[in-house]
Amino acid sequence: MPIATNVRGALERASWIRRMFEAANKLRAERGDALVADMSLGNPCNEPPAAFFEALAAEARDRTGLRHRYMTNAGYPEVREAVARHLAGRTGLPYEAADVCMTIGAAGALNILLRTLLDPGDEVILSSPCFVEYPFYVENYGGACCMVPPGEGLVPDAARLADACTANTRAVILNAPNNPSGRIYPERFYQDLARALAIRSAQLSRAIYLIFDDPYHHLWFTERPPPEPARSYDQVLYVSSFSKDLGLAGDRIGYVAIHPGAADREDLRRALPFALRALGQVNAPATMQRVAARLIDHPRDDVRAFYRRRRDRLAGALAEMGLEHPPLDGAFYAFPKCPEPDDMVFCRRMLDKGLVLVPGSAFATPGHFRISYAVDEDVLERGISILRKSL
Ligand SMILES: Cc1ncc(COP(=O)(O)O)c(C=O)c1O
């Protein structure tokens, strides 16, 4: 088979998720949409705001010349400037346009970072539960993952993460609001992690970067917006996108930003756009870059209200069913404890009843299941009803 060994291995590991999605499609074809509740995907169900369509229309009308050609790999200077200004406003840190590289979604940003940082055999530390794609991305560049179990309430454990770092460790990847747990981590955790990683970096004579993957940043339901890890730790390489909050996942626009205090800031400024080029991505989509710059400071209250309605409904239903879960702080997922010992068997049983979930094992956290509330309200009701009847 003309497929590289490591790709074959990854395909094999990913195949059961694919099989589940195929089974869900088959079920829909057999029973019709009205009897199936697909709550497996993190695909936003919010329409982008009116301001997006206005920005897009303005871009389409603008014929001032050659606005759809290649540009410098890192993206348009004025777009990078807008992102830097936005991050400076949020963190109080002096981000500059040169710290920002526009990318093909958060996924593109993670890949150019890992391409930049990893030599074969280097390690990346992850905290379970985490996004299913991280190990695949790390393996793309010959890296190895070390999965560290979380502490109380599925918040990562700062000491355990630092202890897991070895001479080969290049980075820790974290994401909060978290996919799949829905958790936002407290400021205190980032302060502890910063101290622990600074000590470990000094012992190992090597900067340990924190790749902070934040595509759900604006989807928070707590009293305050999520803390900014860059305020606690200088080695933060920040990743975000417009996929989830603005409902633009298919339009593929995101960015990476280097902390103004990061080790090797100048080298990183040069290397990230080169990695983007070397990976054949060339540059992030031109029109979407300009649209993103127009929308970066757009208020997100409406989209928060949109998902909060679904979140509150699901949280109430889970409580009635007696299903324990970590607090639904943000993103659009709940991650309840599985009511039976094997989460894979449970999800298979739910699938047969028409409810598509993802077992916690997919996120290195058996004993849980993920339920996405990025669905229409009628699907949410159907899903709740199937779950209730099946318990
Ligand atoms: C935690 C996390 N990171 C990154 C991504 C990829 O986001 P994007 O669509 O912006 O590439 C996702 C998408 O599901 C995600 O959940």
The ligand as an SDF file (V2000), in Angstrom:
LIG
                    3D

 16 16  0  0  0  0  0  0  0  0999 V2000
   -9.4620   22.4870   20.4540 C   0  0  0  0  0  0  0  0  0  0  0  0
   -9.4970   22.7190   18.9850 C   0  0  0  0  0  0  0  0  0  0  0  0
   -8.4110   23.2210   18.3900 N   0  0  0  0  0  0  0  0  0  0  0  0
   -8.3870   23.4580   17.0670 C   0  0  0  0  0  0  0  0  0  0  0  0
   -9.4730   23.1830   16.2800 C   0  0  0  0  0  0  0  0  0  0  0  0
   -9.4040   23.4820   14.8170 C   0  0  0  0  0  0  0  0  0  0  0  0
  -10.0250   24.7130   14.5810 O   0  0  0  0  0  0  0  0  0  0  0  0
  -10.0420   25.4000   13.1390 P   0  0  0  0  0  0  0  0  0  0  0  0
  -11.3130   24.9990   12.4880 O   0  0  0  0  0  0  0  0  0  0  0  0
   -9.9760   26.8560   13.4100 O   0  0  0  0  0  0  0  0  0  0  0  0
   -8.8570   24.8980   12.4080 O   0  0  0  0  0  0  0  0  0  0  0  0
  -10.6410   22.6500   16.8530 C   0  0  0  0  0  0  0  0  0  0  0  0
  -11.8100   22.2990   16.0330 C   0  0  0  0  0  0  0  0  0  0  0  0
  -12.6530   21.5240   16.4110 O   0  0  0  0  0  0  0  0  0  0  0  0
  -10.6550   22.4240   18.2470 C   0  0  0  0  0  0  0  0  0  0  0  0
  -11.7320   21.9300   18.8690 O   0  0  0  0  0  0  0  0  0  0  0  0
  1  2  1  0
  2  3  1  0
  2 15  2  0
  3  4  2  0
  4  5  1  0
  5  6  1  0
  5 12  2  0
  6  7  1  0
  7  8  1  0
  8  9  2  0
  8 10  1  0
  8 11  1  0
 12 13  1  0
 12 15  1  0
 13 14  2  0
 15 16  1  0
M  END
$$$$
